[in-house]
Amino acid sequence: MFPRLFVVLCLLFYGASALSQEATAGWNCQQKKGSQEWLCVTGQELKGKHLTEAKKISPAITELVPATVTRLPTVLQESTPVKLPPGTIAKRPGWTCLPEDEGETWDCSLMGRDPQGGGRVIVDDDFKSSVLEPAFAVAQEDIFKMMQGDLKYDPWKNCERLPVNRQDFAVNEPFRLSSPMVIESDSAESFDNEVTTFVGNVEMVRADQRTLSDKASLDKVSNTIDAQGNVYYRADDISFYSDTSFMKLATDESRLRKALFIAPGSRTRGTADVVYRESEFLTRYKNVAYTTCKPGNQDWVVHAQRVKLNKQTGKGAAKHAWLEFKGVPVFYTPYFAFPIDDRRVSGFLNAAWDNTEKNGLDFTVPYYWNIAPNYDAVLRPRYMTERGLMLAGDFRYLTASSKGEFSGELLISDNKATALDEVTSNPHKDKQRGNFKWRNNSRWKPDLIEGDSLAFDVDLIYLSDDDYYDELANSFTVTQSTQMRSFSQLQYQTDEWLLSGLVEHYRTLDHSDKPYTRLPKIDFVVNKTLDSESFALDLAAENEFVYFDKNSGDTGTRINLKPSLALPLQIAGLNMTPKVSVQHTQYWLDNTGNTKTEYSRTLPIVSMDTRFVLEKEYEDVLGLNLLHAIEPRAYYLYIP
């Protein structure tokens, strides 16, 4: 700026000097009354007549020269904001007030969030960011908040957890390409009915796409749109704010420069020098910085030279990427691949580390392996400086009839010399230690009998020693209670009866009270209805056989038989079900220390279940048809 000002000053002084020389050479200038025009003649024509008047005019010209030079910088500084078109000013975030045509009132509008009295940030185009500067400037954060307020939903509103059934706003490409485009602007000019230029508050809408800009050109021959100046683009799955945008309407391709973007689906926002949208699914970014933090927060930011996102595959890739945390670079990688949606992708997960007295430096690097759509695994190698290497992992499976999970941990050799008290010797030194789990649920349709089904459920737990969880549990280990239940159950069911077998065992860490194991437990349940023209009779029987086992104390066998007979009756709004049952329980005990080893009981059970149903309809109550129902119930039970 200063070299230009110096040239202007030199020209002005040169012009003033020339005027002074011409005035002394005989020029005489006088201003006409009531006009801004000047009448000038040479000194030869007025020789001997008005030379004294010309001398009086020269000092006035001399005084004007410094005054003009003094005002020149002020005029140049004030002229810059006037060049901004009203559309550009109106699209700035915050409150914008412009005078009406009459000049007596103001037209105010809010863009984005309400600053609540805060000043508008002035963007310095000459500002050059450095590594120590924030990734996103204050003005950019203000634009991000404006874009966030314009989205159909706020992706950061429930930042702790995404809604499980959130709506997918994506519009398919055929519908978008076949939809008409509506363009509005302050003025428009067309050339040969091929190129149309729109100027001032340009708004273009097509299906879910909406674009705002200061100026736009539509080429009907190439079917393209070139938008310039404060370009704001929003679709259901993405939002952009950029300097320029070039779009091919036929293929939905676009190119944006100096862009800010928000992707609501992945809760991502960032900036890029250039954005290439090659299709509805493929987008490439150049010199990008992005984060998942909400606008106003940039605790962590990923910078990359190149980024490619593919929505069809659900994968993204970045080249020459580095992670910034709290403004400090902490990690660099020449290549980085990551998922962009909920689809599973193989790769390393977040590492976990700890430093404790019992294990020393504890470091785990989990790797997720997407084996197949119905199989996956997590490998969790873990190294502890005090104890050694541990191999751990989880495997999940899903088939047409079964689903389940295997998980396990194996410490190859415990190298620690002392126990938890750091005094006594470690009883597990140089031994293998671990725990293994298997959980399975299977369902089949054998079709042996109409409506039958077969089920198999397993939940098994193995633990090498009682001190395992106290000494080796970490953030990936689900700590069990002091009693860990393992069982296996096989069940066959039809419409009228059920047969079930169960084997159950408990692994206890507290040996003061060990529960009984059931080896096995067999249930046989029958439910049958005898229908006639006048009534229906329900026959049922619940039969159970169990063998209880324990390392010490009483053991034994129990059978429980409970046949029953019920007669459901229904009269208008009255339902009654009298029922009669007989329950017989028999025990055969071992290791009791007594001469009596058999115990039994037989109980008659009588019950009456009565229910009244009272209903009344109300029509056209506030435009609604209502049904008022009251169902009082009385239940009588007798067991001697």
N, C-alpha and C positions, 0 to 999 in steps of 0.2 A: 504493500500500500504506500509506503513512504517514497519509493522511487517514482511511482506514478504522481504522487502529490508534488514532488520536486519538479517534475517535468511541467505540470500545470502551472506552478508558481513561476517557473522560468518563462513560459509562454506569456503569462499575464504581464510580467515585468517587461518582457520584450515588446509586447503590444503597447503598454503604457509609454515606453520610451519612444516608440515610433510615432504615436499620437502627439507626443510633446514636440518632436522634431517637426512634424507636419504643421502643427499649430504655429510654431515660430516662423515656418517658411511662408506663411501667408494664408492659411486656412482660417475661415471665420464661420462658426456654426451657431445657429440660434434655433430654439425650440418654438414651434408655432403655438399660439395661445389656444387652449382647449383641445390640444392634440398631443400625441406621443411622438410625432414625427419631428425630425430635425432638418433644418435647411442649412446646407454648408456651401460656401463659395471660396474660391482661391483668393489669396491676398492681392494678386495682380488686378483683379476686377475692382477691389475695394481700396486700392492704393491711395493713401492720403486721406481717406475718409474715416474708416472705423478701426484703425489699428489699435487704438486705445481700448476699444471694446473687446477685441480679440485677446488682449493681454488679461482682461478681467476673467475671461472664460477659462483660460489655461489653469489657474489655481484650482478651479472647481473640478476640472478633470483629474488633476493630480491628487486631490483628496479622495476621489472615488476609487482609485486603484488599490490602496491598502485596505479600504473597507471591504471591497469585493474579495480580496485574498483572505481576509480574516473570516468571512462567512463561508468560504468554500468547504472546509471540512465539515461544518455543521450541516450544510445542505446534503453532502454525500452520505453522512451517517443516517439522516432521517429518511432518505429516499428508499432505503433497503426494505423495510417492512411493507411499504406501499406496493411493491412488486408482487407480494404474495396474493394469489387469487383468493376470493372469499371461500371457495370450496376447501382450499388448503387450510385456512384458519379454522373453519368450522369442524374439520376432522381431527383437530388436535384434542387429546384427552383433557377433560375438565370442562369448566364453564366457558363458553364463548359468547360474547355480546357484541353485536354489530348494530350501527344506527339504521333506523328505518329510512325510507326514501325522503320523508318530510324532515328528518333530522330532529324531531321532537321526542321520539320514543326509542327504546332499545329492543332489539330482537335477541333474546338469550336462549341458548340451547345447551344441554348437558351431553357430553360424549364420554361414555364409560362411567366410572365410579365418581361419586361426589367428593371433591378434594376437601370440602368442609373448611374453606378459608385458606387452604394452603396455596402457595404460589405455584405458578406454572414453571416447569423446568425448561430452560432455554438450551437447545441442542447446539453444541459447538462442533461444526463440521471439521474443523482443523484439529480436533482432539485426537491424539494417538494413544491408544491403550497400551499398557505394559503388563507384564506378568503379575505385578503386585496390585494392579487395579482390579476392581470387581469384574466378573465375567459379563454382567449386564449392567449398563449404566442406569442412572436414576430415571432418565427419560424413557429408556426401554422398559423398565419395570412398570412405569406408568401406562405405557401402551399395552403391556401384557395384562394389566388389570382391566383396561378397557376391553380387550379381546375376551377376557374371562367373563366379564359381565354380559357380553353379547352371545355367549354360547347358550344352547338349548338347556343344558344342565351343567352344574358346577362339578367338574371331576374331582376337585379337592375339598368338597363340602364334607364328606365323610372319609377323611384321609386315613383313619385307622383301618378301615375295611371297606372294600368295594361292595356295593349291593350285589347279591348273588344273582338276582333275576333282573338286572338293569336292562333297559331297552336298547336295542341295537338300531341306531338311526341310519345305517348305511342304505344308500339308494343304488340299485343295480345300474350298470353302465348303459344297457340298451334303453331303459326308461329315460336316463339323463340325456343321451344323445338325440333321442327322438322328440324331446320336449322343446317348445318354442322359447326364444329368448326375447325378453322385454327390456328395452333400454330407455332411460330417461336422463335428461340433462338440461342445463340452462339454455344452451344453444347448440345447433348442429349445422354442418355444412357438408354437402355431397358433391363428389367429383365424378362425372360421367356415369353416375349410378353404380359405381364400383367401390369407391372408397368414401366412407362417411366418417367425418371427424366430429366428435362430441366434446364440448368444452363446458366446464363448470358443474360441480356436483353430479357427476356421472354415476348412475346406478344401473347395473346389469343383473338381471335375474333369469336363471334357467334351472328349473326343477329345484334341487336343494342348493344350487350354487348361487352365491350373491357376491357381487364385486362392486366396490365403491372406488372412485378415483377422481382426480382433478381433470384429467383429459384422457380420451380413448379414441382409437381409430379402428373402424371395422372394415375389413377387406372382404367383400362378398365373393371375389374371384377365388382367393386362396382360403376363404372361410377362416380367417384369423382375426384376433383382437389384440391390439397393442395398447395397454393402459399405462399411464405415467402419472406420477405425483401422488403420494399418500395412498397407495393402492391397498385396499383392504378386501381380502378374499375369504369367504367362509362357505364351507360345505358341511355336511353332517358329520364327517369324520376328520376334518382338518380345518384350521383357521390360519391365515397368513396376513402379515402387514409388511409391505415392501415399497421400494422406490419405484420399480417398474415391473410389469408383468406382460408376458407374451403368451397367448393361448391359441392352440389349434382346436377349433370347435368340433371338427369331425372325429378326431382321435382322443380328445380330452387331454392332450399334452400341453404343458405350460412350462415357462421359465420365469423365475422371479429373482431379482437382485436386491441385495441388502435386505434380507427378509427376516422377520420374526414369525415364529410359528407356535401353535398349540395343537397337540393331538389329544383330544379328550379321552379316547378309548384307552390309551396307554398312560394317561396322566403325565404327558411329556410336553415340555416347552423349551424353546431355544432360539438361537440366531444362526444365520448362515449367510455367507457372501453371495452364493448362488444356489438356488433350488431348482432341480430338474424333475418335473413330474412327467415321467415317460408314459404312464398309463394310470388307470384307476388304482392299480396295485403296486406299481414300482415307482419309487422316489429316490433320487440321489441328492446329496448335500455336499457342498464344498466349503471348507473352513467353517465347521459347525461347532457350536457350543450348546449343550442341552443338559437339562436336569429334570427330575420329577418333583422338585420342591415347588410349592405353590408360589405365585407371584409375590414378590417382596422378600422371599427367602431363597438364598442361593448358597446353602451350607456346602453342598457338593455339586460340582459341575464337571461334565466330561467334555473335553475338547478333542477334536479329530480333524485331520486334513480331508478325509473323504468318509462319507457314511452312505450306505445303501440299505433301504428298507423294502422288503418284499412281503406284501400282505397275503399273497397267495400261498407262500411257503411258511409264513409266520416267523421269518428269520430276518435279522439285520446283521450288518458287518461294518466295522470301522477300521480305517487304516491310520497309522501314526496317531494313536489316541493316548491321551494322558488324563489322569484324574486329579482334580483340584478339590481340596477339602479345606474349608474356612480360608480360602484365598491362597493356599499353599499347595504347590504340586507335590503329589505323594507317590504316583505310580505312572509308568509309561509302558506301552506295549505297541509293537509295530502292527499287530493285527488283533482284532477282537471281534468275536461273533456272539450274538445274544438273541433271545426270543423277543418278539414284540407283541405276542398275545398269549392266550392260555394254552396253546399247543405245546406239547413236551418236546424239548430239544436237548440232546446230549451235551454235556459240558460241565465245567467245574462250578461248584456252588460256593457260597461264602465260607471262608475258612474260619475256624474257631481255635482260640489259644487261651491258655491259662498258665499261671505260675503258682504252685502250691508247695507246701513242705512235704506232703505225702507223695506227690508224683513228680515234683520238679517242674521243668518247662514242659507243658502239655500242648501239643499242636496236632490239629486234625484238618485234613484237606479232603472234603467229600467230592466225589465225582458222580454225576447223574448219567446213567446209561439208558437211553430210550431204545430198548431192544426191539420192540414191536408195538403195534397199537394196543395189544392186550398183555404185554409184558414189559416191565421196567425194573431197574435195580439202582441202588445207591451204594457205591464202594466208599468206605470210610477208613482209610489207613490212618493210624494214630501212633504218634511217637511220644513217649514219656522218658525224659532223661534219667529219672530215678528207677524206672521199671523196665523199659525196653519198648519193643515194637509190638503193637496190637493190630490185628487184622479184623475188620468189622464190615458189615454190609447188610442190606435189606433187599429182598426180592419179592415183587408183587406179580400176581397172575390173575387173569380173568378169562374164563372160558364160557361156553354156552350153558354149562351146568354148575360151574364152581368158581369161587373166588377165594383168594387167601394171600397169606404173606409169610415168608420165611425171614428171620432176622437172627443175627448171631455176632458174637464178639469172642475173639480168641487171643489171649496174651500168651505169646509163644513161650516165654520164660520170665518169671518175675525176678528181676535183678535186685530189688530193694532188700537190704539186709535187716532192717528193723521194722517193727510193727507200727501201728498208728501212734503209740505212746513214745516212739523214738528211743525206747530203752530196751524192751524185750526184743528178742530175735523174731524175725518174720517167719511164721510157720509155713508160709507158702513160697519161700524162696526157692528159685530154680524149678518151680513147678508151672505147669500149664494151668491157666485159669480162664474161665469164660462163662457165657450164658447163651442159650439158644431158645428160640420161640418159633412155634408154628401155629398159625391160626387159619382155619379153613371152614367154609360153608358150601355144601354141595346139595343140589336138588335135582331129582330125576322124575320122569314119568314112565314107570315100567309098563303100564297098560295091562297088567295082569288082571285087574278088576276095574270096572268103570269108575272113574274119579279117584283112582289111587295115586299116591305120591310117596317117594322115598327121599329121606333127608339124612345127611351125614355131616356132623359138626365136630370140629376138633379145636382144642385150645391147650397146647402143651408148652410147658416151661421147664427148662433145665438150668440149674445153677451149680457152679463148681464148688462154692463154699459160702458160708454164712457171712463172711466179711466182704464179699465182692462189691456190693453196692456202696458200702461205706468207704471203700478204698479206691474204687475204679469208676464210679459213676461220673459222667460229665453232662454237658448240655444236650448231647444226643441220646443219652440213656434215660429211659422212662423208669424211674424208681418205683418198685413195687412195694406193697405193704408187707407187713411181717408174715402174712399168710398168702401164698401164691397158689391159686387154684389151677389144676390141670384136669381136663375131662375130655371124654370122647363119647359121642352119643349117636346112635343109629335109630331111625324112626320110620315106621311104615304106617301109612294112614289111608283109610277109605272113607266113604261117605257115612258108614255106620260104626266103624271101630278103629282103634289105634293101638299099635304095639310099639313099645319103645324100650331100648336098652341103654343104660348109662354106666360108665366107669369113671370114677372121680377120685382124685388124690390131691393132697395139700403138701406144698413145700413150705415149711415154717422156718423163720429166722429166730423166732422166740420159742424155745423148747419148753417153756413153763406150762403151756396149755396147747397141746397138739390136737386138732380136730380129728374126727373119725373119717376114714375113707369108705366109700361105698363101692364094693367090688362083688357083684354088680348091683344095679337097681333096675328092675324090670317092671314096666307098667302095661296094663291091658285095660283099655277103656272101651265100653260099648254104649252106644246111643241108638235106639231104634224106636220108631213110632208105628203103632198099630192103628190104622184109620178105619172107621166105620161110618155109616150114614148119620148116626146120631152123636157120636163122640169120637175123640182121639185119645189113645193111651200111650204115654211115654214110658218106655222101659230103659233103664240105665244101670250100669255096673262099673265101679271103679276098683280095680284090683292092683295090688302092689306087692312086689317081693324085693327085699333089700338084705344084703349081707354087710354088716358094719365091722370094720377091722381097725386095729390100733396096735402100736408097738407094745404098749403096756396098758393094763386095765381090762375092763370088761369088753368082750366082743360077742357078736351074736347075729341071729337072723330074725327078721320081722316080716310077717305077712299082714296085709290089711285088705279086707273084703267089704265092699259097700254096695249092695244092690239097692235099687230104689224104684218106686212106681209113682207116677204123677198123672193126674187127670185134669188137663186144662179145660175150663168152662168159660163161655163168653155169652153174656146176655146184654144186648144193647150196649150201654156204656160201662158195663160191669165185667171185669175179668177176674176170675178166681182160679187158683191152681192149688188144690190140696195135694200133698205129697207125703209118702211114707217110705222110710229107709231103715235099714238094719246095718250097723257097722260092727264088724268083728275084727279084732286085732290080736295076734298071737306072737309071742317072743320066745326064742330059744337062745339062752345066754350061755357063754363060756367064760372061764376064768373069773367067776364071781366070788369064789371062796365060800359059797353057801351050798346047802344040799338041794335047794330048790333052783331049778334052772329054766322052768317054763312059767310063763305068765300069759294071761289072756283076759279079754273083756268082750262083751257083746252089748250093744246099746241100740234100743229102738229110737228112732227119730221121727217126729211128726211136725209138719209145718203147713201153714196156710198163707199164701201170698194173694192179697186182694188189692185191686187197683180200680179206681173210678176215673172215667174220662168224660169231662164236661166241656163242651165246645159251643161257642156262639160266634156267628159271623156278623161283621159290621161292614156295610157297604157304603162307599163314597164318603169316607172320613178323610177330609182334607185331600180328596182326590185319590184315596187309596182304599182298597178292600182289605179289611183286617179280620183275623181269626183269633179269638181269645180262647185259650184252652187252660183248664185246671185239671191236674191229675193227682189227686190225693192217693196215698198208698199206705196200706197196713200189712205188716208181716208178723206172723205169729210162729214161734219156734219152741218146741218142747223136747228136752233131752233129760231123761231121768238120771 
